């Protein structure tokens, strides 16, 4: 019995350290769960239309909150473990043992390595999302000028599975614009290789290849065309455009996906006749797009007119 008691006393520092660590990790995990659920910061969820890059801004805010939580954890957890062990030694009147110090050192070093690695990754993600958001704002400023020429422009259109960065509806037809900086090109930004070459359905910068952006841009356009056919009963062709803000695209336009720098998009839209639309058709398509926006905000909103409530 005495032997078991001595064994328990020897293991008590280890139990104490692990207990404190698990309790702190549980608190931080709960905070992270709140961030993922969108409860970490206030958002204007009642706005009927989304600002350019709203979904990217949400991800940036969540990443920033997650970075803050991990930074606090890296600062607080090692200090708490150390204070807990010193408090145990003081209250028990015992001297520090070699194995206890080994356990404590392993915990502190392991947590610090994990925490600093996580912070580096989150910091890199923050910088990339910030570049993407800035690029979306740049494209939005360019294409918003089309609204004075009879075009309607929508940003961050929700599909349920993804968001279409920009939609343009006008006399020349319907256009979708994907304005992103693929994560695989982060290294190209650091090496200042700002020229992107399009080779078939791939984008290349230096030795990096992106086979996703062109295909995703075409998928977004195809989804919108199918959705407009279902929602408005209009079989319209949707022209996909791809732009990479901050890069120069060295490519020849194709019938499937047009690749253009942000400053060139307005000219492309005005000179490309995809599917001529009458003012009545434009109005009908835009009405369905706006209903979709409001449905995503609140399916039971009392702000919608009765006619729109019935259509929802």
MARMI-415520 format. One record per atom (N, C-alpha, C): residue in one letter; x, z, y. Coordinates in steps of 0.05 Angstrom, whole numbers, padded with zeros to 5 digits, always signed. Each point is the difference from the previous one (the first is absolute). Example, Ala and Ser with C-alpha at 12.3 -4.5 7.8 and 13.67 -1.06 7.14 Angstrom:
<kelums>
a+00264+00156-00114;a-00018+00000+00024;a+00018+00000+00024;s-00007-00014+00021;s+00016+00001+00024;s-00015+00014+00022;
</kelums>
This chain:
<kelums>
x+00017+00000-00024;x-00017+00000+00024;x+00017+00000+00025;x+00021+00016-00001;x+00018+00002+00023;x+00015-00027+00004;x+00006-00012-00023;x+00014-00026+00001;x-00017-00021+00014;x-00026+00000-00007;x-00019-00019+00012;x-00003+00005+00030;x+00000+00026+00007;x-00003+00006+00029;x+00025-00009+00015;x+00023+00004-00011;x+00024-00009+00013;x+00001-00031+00002;x-00010-00013-00021;x-00001-00030+00001;x-00019-00009+00023;x-00023+00014+00002;x-00019-00007+00021;x+00011+00004+00027;x+00015+00022+00004;x+00012+00005+00026;x+00021-00021+00006;x+00014-00009-00020;x+00020-00021+00005;x-00013-00026+00007;x-00023-00006-00011;x-00013-00025+00006;x-00018+00002+00024;x-00005+00024+00011;x-00018+00003+00023;x+00009-00017+00024;x+00026-00001+00007;x+00008-00017+00022;x-00008-00029-00004;x+00004-00009-00025;x-00007-00028-00006;x-00030-00005+00003;x-00016+00019-00011;x-00029-00003+00003;x-00008+00001+00029;x+00012+00018+00016;x-00006+00002+00028;x+00006-00026+00015;x+00023-00011-00005;x+00008-00024+00014;x-00019-00024-00007;x-00005-00002-00027;x-00018-00022-00008;x-00029+00005+00010;x-00008+00025+00001;x-00027+00006+00010;x-00003-00007+00029;x+00019+00008+00016;x+00000-00007+00029;x+00001-00030+00004;x+00017-00014-00016;x+00003-00029+00003;x-00027-00014-00007;x-00012+00009-00022;x-00026-00013-00008;x-00022+00005+00021;x+00000+00025+00011;x-00020+00006+00020;x+00003-00018+00025;x+00025-00003+00009;x+00005-00017+00024;x-00006-00029-00006;x+00007-00009-00024;x-00006-00028-00007;x-00030-00005-00002;x-00015+00020-00010;x-00029-00003-00001;x-00012-00002+00028;x+00011+00015+00019;x-00010-00001+00028;x+00006-00028+00012;x+00025-00009-00005;x+00007-00026+00012;x-00016-00023-00014;x-00005+00003-00026;x-00015-00020-00014;x-00029-00002+00011;x-00011+00023+00006;x-00027+00000+00012;x+00000-00013+00027;x+00021+00004+00015;x+00002-00013+00026;x+00002-00030-00003;x+00016-00009-00020;x+00003-00028-00005;x-00026-00013-00009;x-00016+00016-00016;x-00026-00010-00008;x-00018-00005+00023;x+00001+00019+00020;x-00016-00004+00024;x+00009-00024+00016;x+00026-00006+00000;x+00010-00024+00014;x-00011-00025-00013;x+00001-00001-00027;x-00009-00024-00014;x-00030-00004+00003;x-00014+00022+00004;x-00029-00002+00004;x-00008-00006+00029;x+00021-00002+00018;x-00006-00006+00028;x-00009+00024+00016;x+00006+00024-00009;x-00008+00024+00015;x+00022+00012+00017;x+00023-00013+00000;x+00023+00011+00015;x+00000-00006+00029;x-00017-00019+00009;x+00000-00007+00028;x-00027-00012+00006;x-00007+00000+00026;x-00026-00010+00008;x+00000-00030+00002;x-00022-00013-00009;x-00002-00028+00003;x-00028-00007+00010;x-00002-00021+00016;x-00026-00008+00011;x-00014-00018-00021;x-00013+00012-00019;x-00012-00015-00022;x-00026-00014+00008;x-00011+00007+00023;x-00026-00012+00008;x+00004-00026+00016;x+00024-00009+00005;x+00004-00024+00015;x-00009-00024-00017;x-00017-00018+00010;x-00011-00022-00016;x+00021-00021-00007;x+00020-00003+00017;x+00021-00020-00005;x+00027+00014-00001;x+00017-00010-00017;x+00027+00012-00004;x+00020-00013+00019;x+00019+00016+00009;x+00021-00010+00017;x+00020-00015-00017;x+00016-00017+00012;x+00021-00014-00015;x+00018+00019-00015;x+00003-00004-00026;x+00018+00017-00015;x-00011+00028-00005;x-00026+00004+00000;x-00011+00027-00004;x+00008+00011-00027;x-00001-00016-00021;x+00007+00011-00027;x+00030+00007-00001;x+00017-00016+00013;x+00028+00006+00001;x+00005+00026+00016;x-00015+00003+00022;x+00003+00024+00016;x-00008+00025-00016;x-00021-00003-00017;x-00008+00022-00017;x+00023+00008-00019;x+00012-00020-00012;x+00023+00005-00018;x+00023+00012+00014;x+00005-00009+00025;x+00022+00011+00016;x-00005+00030+00006;x-00025+00006+00008;x-00007+00028+00006;x+00003+00018-00024;x-00009-00010-00023;x+00002+00015-00025;x+00029+00005-00008;x+00016-00021+00003;x+00029+00002-00006;x+00013+00020+00018;x-00007-00001+00026;x+00012+00019+00019;x-00008+00029-00007;x-00025+00004-00007;x-00009+00027-00008;x+00015+00009-00026;x+00003-00019-00019;x+00014+00007-00024;x+00029+00006+00005;x+00013-00015+00018;x+00027+00005+00008;x+00003+00029+00012;x-00019+00007+00017;x+00001+00027+00012;x-00003+00021-00021;x-00018-00003-00019;x-00003+00020-00021;x+00025+00003-00016;x+00013-00022-00008;x+00024+00002-00016;x+00023+00012+00017;x+00001-00007+00025;x+00021+00012+00017;x-00003+00030+00002;x-00025+00009+00003;x-00004+00029+00000;x+00007+00013-00027;x-00007-00015-00022;x+00006+00011-00026;x+00030+00002-00005;x+00015-00020+00009;x+00029+00001-00004;x+00013+00023+00016;x-00012+00007+00023;x+00010+00022+00016;x-00009+00027-00010;x-00025+00002-00010;x-00012+00026-00007;x+00006+00008-00028;x-00003-00018-00020;x+00002+00007-00028;x+00027+00013-00007;x+00023-00013+00007;x+00026+00013-00007;x+00003+00028+00013;x-00008+00002+00025;x+00002+00025+00014;x-00017+00022-00013;x-00024-00008-00008;x-00019+00019-00012;x+00011+00009-00027;x+00011-00018-00016;x+00012+00007-00026;x+00023+00020+00004;x+00017-00006+00019;x+00022+00018+00005;x-00008+00027+00009;x-00019+00001+00019;x-00011+00026+00009;x-00013+00015-00022;x-00015-00014-00017;x-00013+00014-00023;x+00020+00013-00019;x+00021-00014-00005;x+00021+00011-00018;x+00014+00023+00012;x+00007-00002+00026;x+00013+00022+00014;x-00018+00024+00001;x-00026-00004+00005;x-00019+00022+00001;x-00002+00014-00028;x+00001-00016-00021;x-00001+00011-00027;x+00025+00018-00004;x+00023-00009+00008;x+00025+00015-00004;x-00001+00026+00017;x-00011-00002+00024;x-00001+00024+00017;x-00020+00021-00011;x-00023-00009-00008;x-00021+00018-00010;x+00007+00012-00027;x+00014-00015-00017;x+00007+00010-00026;x+00026+00015+00000;x+00016-00003+00021;x+00025+00014+00001;x+00021-00011-00019;x-00003-00025-00009;x+00019-00012-00019;x+00018-00019+00015;x+00022-00006-00013;x+00019-00020+00010;x-00006-00028-00010;x+00008-00019+00015;x-00005-00028-00008;x+00016-00006-00026;x-00014-00014-00018;x+00012-00008-00025;x+00008-00030+00001;x+00019-00007-00016;x+00011-00027+00001;x-00022-00020-00008;x-00015+00005-00022;x-00020-00018-00009;x-00023-00003+00020;x-00007+00022+00014;x-00020-00002+00021;x+00009-00018+00022;x+00025+00002+00008;x+00011-00017+00021;x+00001-00029-00009;x+00006-00004-00026;x+00000-00028-00010;x-00028-00012+00001;x-00021+00016-00009;x-00027-00010+00001;x-00009-00006+00029;x+00006+00018+00018;x-00008-00003+00028;x+00014-00025+00012;x+00026-00003-00006;x+00015-00023+00011;x-00011-00026-00011;x-00007-00001-00025;x-00011-00024-00012;x-00027-00007+00013;x-00017+00020+00004;x-00025-00005+00013;x+00003-00010+00028;x+00017+00013+00015;x+00004-00008+00028;x+00011-00028+00002;x+00021-00006-00015;x+00013-00026+00001;x-00019-00022-00010;x-00014+00006-00022;x-00019-00020-00010;x-00022-00006+00020;x-00011+00020+00012;x-00022-00004+00019;x+00010-00014+00025;x+00024+00007+00010;x+00011-00013+00024;x+00006-00029-00006;x+00010-00007-00023;x+00005-00028-00007;x-00026-00016-00001;x-00020+00012-00013;x-00026-00014-00002;x-00012-00003+00028;x+00000+00022+00015;x-00012-00001+00026;x+00013-00019+00020;x+00026-00001+00001;x+00014-00018+00018;x-00004-00029-00009;x+00000-00005-00026;x-00006-00027-00010;x-00028-00009+00008;x-00019+00018-00003;x-00028-00007+00007;x-00002-00005+00030;x+00014+00016+00016;x-00001-00003+00029;x+00012-00027+00009;x+00022-00008-00013;x+00012-00026+00006;x-00020-00023-00006;x-00013+00002-00023;x-00019-00021-00007;x-00024-00001+00019;x-00010+00024+00007;x-00022+00000+00019;x+00008-00010+00028;x+00024+00007+00008;x+00010-00010+00026;x+00002-00030+00000;x+00010-00012-00022;x+00002-00029-00002;x-00028-00012+00000;x-00019+00013-00014;x-00027-00011+00000;x-00013+00001+00028;x+00005+00022+00014;x-00010+00002+00028;x+00010-00022+00017;x+00026-00006-00002;x+00012-00021+00017;x-00012-00027-00007;x-00004-00005-00026;x-00011-00026-00008;x-00029-00003+00009;x-00016+00021-00003;x-00028-00001+00009;x-00002-00003+00030;x+00019+00012+00014;x+00000-00003+00030;x+00006-00029+00007;x+00019-00012-00014;x+00006-00029+00005;x-00024-00017-00006;x-00014+00006-00022;x-00023-00016-00008;x-00022+00003+00021;x-00005+00025+00009;x-00021+00005+00020;x+00006-00014+00026;x+00025+00001+00009;x+00008-00013+00024;x-00004-00030-00002;x+00006-00011-00024;x-00004-00029-00004;x-00030-00007+00001;x-00017+00017-00011;x-00029-00006+00001;x-00010+00001+00028;x+00010+00018+00016;x-00008+00001+00028;x+00009-00025+00015;x+00024-00009-00007;x+00011-00024+00013;x-00017-00025-00006;x-00008-00003-00025;x-00017-00022-00008;x-00027+00002+00013;x-00012+00025+00001;x-00026+00004+00012;x+00000-00008+00029;x+00021+00007+00015;x+00002-00008+00028;x+00000-00030+00003;x+00013-00014-00018;x+00001-00029+00001;x-00027-00013-00005;x-00014+00009-00021;x-00024-00014-00008;x-00025+00010+00015;x+00002+00023+00013;x-00024+00009+00015;x-00006-00018+00024;x+00020-00016+00009;x-00005-00019+00021;x-00019-00022-00008;x-00004-00004-00026;x-00018-00021-00010;x-00029+00006+00007;x-00006+00026+00005;x-00028+00007+00004;x-00011-00012+00026;x+00017-00008+00018;x-00009-00013+00025;x-00006-00030-00005;x+00006-00010-00024;x-00004-00028-00006;x-00021-00004-00021;x-00018+00020-00004;x-00022-00004-00018;x+00006+00010-00029;x+00022+00013-00004;x+00007+00011-00026;x-00007+00030-00001;x-00006+00009-00025;x-00004+00029-00004;x+00023+00010-00018;x+00011+00023+00008;x+00024+00011-00014;x-00007+00027-00010;x+00007+00005-00026;x-00005+00026-00012;x+00026+00010-00013;x+00004+00026+00000;x+00025+00011-00010;x-00005+00020-00023;x+00018+00001-00018;x-00001+00020-00022;x-00027+00000-00014;x-00008-00024-00009;x-00026-00003-00013;x+00001+00012-00028;x-00019+00018-00007;x+00000+00014-00026;x-00013-00017-00021;x+00013-00001-00023;x-00012-00015-00023;x-00007+00019-00023;x+00008+00025+00002;x-00004+00019-00021;x+00025+00006-00016;x+00016-00022-00005;x+00026+00003-00014;x+00024-00003+00018;x-00004-00014+00022;x+00022-00005+00019;x-00012-00005+00027;x+00017-00002+00020;x-00009-00007+00028;x+00013-00027+00008;x-00017-00017+00011;x+00010-00025+00011;x+00010+00006+00028;x+00025-00007+00006;x+00011+00009+00026;x-00015-00011+00024;x-00006-00027+00000;x-00014-00012+00022;x-00018-00022-00011;x-00023-00003+00013;x-00019-00022-00006;x-00007-00014+00026;x+00001-00026+00000;x-00007-00016+00023;x-00023-00019-00008;x-00022+00000+00015;x-00023-00017-00005;x-00004-00016+00026;x-00001-00027-00003;x-00003-00016+00024;x-00008-00029-00007;x-00002-00017+00020;x-00009-00028-00005;x+00017-00014-00021;x+00025+00006-00003;x+00017-00014-00019;x-00002+00011-00028;x-00015+00023-00004;x-00003+00011-00026;x+00007+00030-00001;x+00006+00009-00024;x+00006+00029-00004;x+00029+00002-00010;x+00014+00019+00012;x+00028+00004-00007;x+00004+00029-00007;x+00018+00005-00020;x+00009+00027-00005;x+00030+00000+00006;x+00009+00023+00010;x+00029+00003+00007;x+00010+00025-00014;x+00021-00004-00015;x+00014+00023-00012;x+00025+00004+00016;x+00003+00023+00012;x+00023+00006+00018;x+00014+00025-00011;x+00019-00005-00018;x+00014+00022-00013;x+00030-00004-00001;x+00014+00021-00004;x+00029-00001-00005;x+00004+00011-00029;x+00004-00017-00019;x+00003+00010-00028;x+00023+00020-00002;x-00005+00021-00016;x+00019+00021-00003;x+00027-00010-00011;x-00001-00022-00015;x+00025-00011-00011;x+00018-00011+00022;x-00011-00005+00024;x+00016-00011+00022;x+00011+00022+00018;x-00004+00025-00007;x+00012+00022+00016;x+00030-00003+00002;x+00013-00007-00022;x+00028-00004+00001;x+00009-00023+00018;x-00017-00021+00001;x+00006-00022+00018;x-00001+00009+00029;x-00018+00019+00007;x-00001+00010+00027;x+00025+00015+00007;x+00010+00016-00019;x+00024+00016+00005;x+00024-00018+00002;x+00000-00023-00015;x+00023-00018+00001;x-00003-00021+00022;x-00023+00002+00015;x-00006-00019+00021;x-00002-00029-00009;x-00011-00004-00024;x-00006-00027-00010;x-00029-00005+00007;x-00006-00011+00023;x-00027-00002+00010;x-00012-00027-00006;x+00013-00018-00014;x-00011-00026-00007;x-00010+00001-00029;x-00026-00006-00003;x-00013+00000-00026;x-00004-00029-00008;x+00009-00008-00023;x-00004-00027-00010;x-00022+00000-00022;x-00018-00019+00003;x-00022-00003-00020;x+00008-00022-00019;x+00001+00007-00025;x+00008-00019-00021;x-00022+00000-00021;x-00018-00020+00002;x-00023+00000-00018;x-00019+00022+00007;x-00005+00018-00018;x-00018+00023+00004;x+00016+00026+00003;x+00026-00002+00007;x+00017+00023+00004;x+00012+00001+00027;x+00005+00024+00010;x+00014+00004+00025;x+00027+00012-00006;x+00020-00009+00014;x+00027+00009-00005;x+00014+00008+00026;x+00014+00022-00001;x+00017+00009+00021;x+00026+00010-00012;x+00022-00014+00006;x+00026+00006-00012;x-00004-00003-00030;x+00005+00022-00015;x-00002-00001-00029;x-00026+00013-00010;x-00019+00005+00018;x-00025+00013-00007;x-00022-00020-00002;x-00017+00002-00021;x-00022-00018-00004;x-00026+00015-00001;x-00020-00011+00014;x-00027+00012+00000;x-00020-00021-00011;x-00011+00006-00023;x-00019-00019-00012;x-00029+00010+00002;x-00005+00020+00017;x-00026+00012+00002;x-00015-00008+00025;x+00013-00002+00023;x-00013-00003+00026;x-00017-00026+00001;x+00011-00022-00008;x-00015-00026+00001;x-00024+00001-00018;x+00003+00011-00024;x-00022+00001-00019;x-00021+00019+00010;x+00008+00023+00011;x-00020+00019+00011;x-00015-00011+00023;x+00013-00015+00017;x-00013-00013+00023;x-00022-00019-00009;x+00006-00016-00020;x-00020-00018-00011;x-00023+00015-00014;x+00006+00022-00013;x-00021+00016-00013;x-00019+00011+00021;x+00010+00010+00022;x-00017+00011+00021;x-00019-00021+00011;x+00010-00024+00004;x-00017-00021+00011;x-00021-00008-00021;x+00008-00002-00025;x-00020-00007-00021;x-00021+00021-00002;x+00008+00026+00002;x-00020+00021-00001;x-00020-00002+00023;x+00010-00005+00024;x-00018-00002+00023;x-00019-00023-00002;x+00010-00023-00010;x-00018-00024-00004;x-00022+00007-00020;x+00007+00013-00021;x-00020+00007-00020;x-00020+00021+00011;x+00011+00019+00016;x-00018+00020+00011;x-00019-00012+00021;x+00009-00018+00016;x-00017-00014+00020;x-00022-00016-00014;x+00007-00013-00023;x-00020-00015-00015;x-00021+00019-00010;x+00008+00023-00010;x-00020+00019-00010;x-00016+00013+00021;x+00013+00009+00022;x-00013+00015+00021;x-00017-00017+00019;x+00011-00023+00008;x-00013-00017+00020;x-00011-00026-00011;x+00006-00006-00025;x-00010-00025-00012;x+00013-00024+00011;x+00024+00003+00012;x+00015-00022+00012;x+00025-00006-00017;x+00002-00024-00010;x+00024-00009-00015;x+00020-00010+00021;x+00018+00017+00008;x+00020-00008+00020;x+00028+00003-00012;x+00017-00017+00008;x+00028+00002-00008;x+00015+00019+00019;x+00015+00018-00011;x+00015+00019+00016;x+00030-00007-00003;x+00012-00004+00024;x+00028-00008+00000;x+00018+00025+00003;x+00018+00005-00020;x+00018+00023+00002;x+00024-00006+00017;x+00008+00019+00016;x+00025-00002+00016;x+00017+00024-00007;x+00026-00004-00001;x+00019+00022-00005;x+00020+00001+00022;x+00004+00024+00011;x+00020+00004+00021;x+00016+00025-00006;x+00025-00001+00007;x+00018+00023-00005;x+00012+00008+00027;x-00013+00018+00015;x+00011+00007+00026;x+00028+00011-00002;x+00016-00009+00019;x+00028+00009+00000;x+00019-00019-00015;x-00012-00019-00015;x+00016-00019-00015;x-00007-00028+00010;x+00019-00018-00004;x-00005-00029+00005;x-00004-00014-00027;x-00023-00013-00002;x-00007-00013-00026;x+00010-00029+00001;x+00017-00006-00019;x+00011-00027-00003;x-00015-00013-00023;x-00023-00013+00006;x-00017-00011-00021;x-00016-00023+00011;x-00010-00017-00017;x-00018-00022+00006;x-00028+00009-00007;x-00019-00003+00018;x-00028+00008-00005;x-00011-00015-00024;x-00016+00014-00016;x-00013-00013-00023;x-00030+00002+00004;x-00015-00014-00017;x-00029+00000+00002;x-00011+00027-00009;x+00015+00013-00018;x-00010+00026-00011;x+00004+00023+00020;x+00024+00004+00008;x+00006+00022+00018;x+00018-00010+00023;x-00009+00005+00024;x+00015-00008+00024;x+00018+00024+00008;x+00025-00005+00003;x+00019+00021+00008;x+00008-00005+00029;x-00003+00020+00016;x+00005-00003+00029;x+00010+00026+00012;x+00017-00003+00020;x+00009+00024+00015;x-00024+00009+00018;x-00001+00026+00008;x-00023+00010+00015;x-00006-00017+00025;x+00020-00009+00015;x-00005-00015+00024;x-00011-00028-00005;x+00001-00009-00025;x-00009-00026-00007;x-00028+00000-00012;x-00011+00023-00006;x-00025+00001-00014;x-00023-00011+00016;x-00002+00006+00026;x-00021-00010+00017;x-00001-00030+00000;x+00023-00013+00003;x+00002-00029+00000;x-00009-00011-00027;x+00008+00013-00022;x-00008-00009-00026;x-00030+00001-00004;x-00013+00021+00009;x-00029+00003-00003;x-00014-00021+00016;x+00009-00005+00024;x-00014-00019+00018;x+00004-00029-00009;x+00021-00006-00015;x+00005-00028-00008;x-00007-00005-00030;x-00006+00020-00014;x-00006-00003-00029;x-00031+00000-00004;x-00011-00022-00009;x-00029-00002-00005;x-00004+00006-00029;x-00008+00024-00007;x-00004+00008-00027;x-00027-00008-00010;x-00021+00008+00015;x-00028-00004-00007;x-00016+00003+00025;x-00006-00023+00014;x-00014+00002+00026;x-00026+00016-00003;x-00004+00019+00018;x-00024+00017-00001;x-00016-00003+00025;x-00027+00001-00003;x-00018-00001+00022;x-00002+00028+00012;x-00009+00002+00025;x-00003+00027+00012;x-00019+00018-00016;x-00021-00012-00012;x-00019+00015-00016;x+00014+00011-00025;x+00017-00016-00013;x+00014+00009-00024;x+00020+00022+00007;x+00014-00004+00023;x+00019+00021+00009;x-00014+00026+00004;x-00023-00001+00013;x-00016+00024+00006;x-00008+00014-00026;x-00009-00016-00020;x-00009+00011-00025;x+00023+00013-00016;x+00023-00013+00000;x+00023+00011-00014;x+00009+00025+00013;x+00002+00000+00026;x+00009+00024+00015;x-00020+00023-00004;x-00025-00006-00001;x-00020+00022-00004;x+00005+00013-00027;x+00005-00015-00021;x+00005+00012-00026;x+00026+00016+00000;x+00021-00011+00013;x+00025+00015+00002;x-00004+00027+00014;x-00015+00000+00021;x-00005+00025+00015;x-00017+00020-00016;x-00019-00011-00015;x-00016+00018-00018;x+00018+00013-00021;x+00019-00015-00010;x+00019+00010-00020;x+00017+00023+00012;x+00008-00004+00025;x+00015+00021+00014;x-00016+00026+00001;x-00025-00003+00009;x-00017+00024+00004;x-00007+00012-00027;x-00004-00016-00020;x-00006+00011-00026;x+00023+00017-00010;x+00025-00008+00005;x+00023+00015-00008;x+00002+00026+00015;x-00009+00001+00025;x+00001+00024+00016;x-00021+00020-00010;x-00025-00008-00003;x-00021+00019-00008;x-00023-00016-00011;x-00005+00000-00026;x-00022-00014-00011;x-00027+00009+00010;x-00002+00025+00009;x-00026+00011+00009;x-00001+00005+00030;x+00016-00015+00015;x+00003+00005+00028;x-00027-00006+00015;x-00008+00018+00017;x-00024-00004+00015;x+00005-00017+00025;x+00025-00008+00004;x+00006-00016+00024;x-00006-00029-00005;x-00005-00009-00026;x-00005-00028-00005;x-00028-00007+00006;x-00005-00024+00011;x-00027-00009+00004;x-00015-00001-00027;x-00027+00000+00001;x-00016+00000-00025;x+00005-00025-00016;x+00004-00023+00013;x+00004-00025-00015;x+00027+00001-00015;x+00020+00013+00012;x+00026+00002-00013;x-00001+00020-00023;x-00016+00022+00004;x-00003+00020-00022;x-00011-00013-00024;x-00021-00018+00003;x-00012-00013-00023;x+00020-00018-00014;x+00017-00014+00016;x+00019-00018-00012;x+00022+00015-00014;x+00007+00024+00009;x+00020+00016-00014;x-00011+00010-00027;
</kelums>
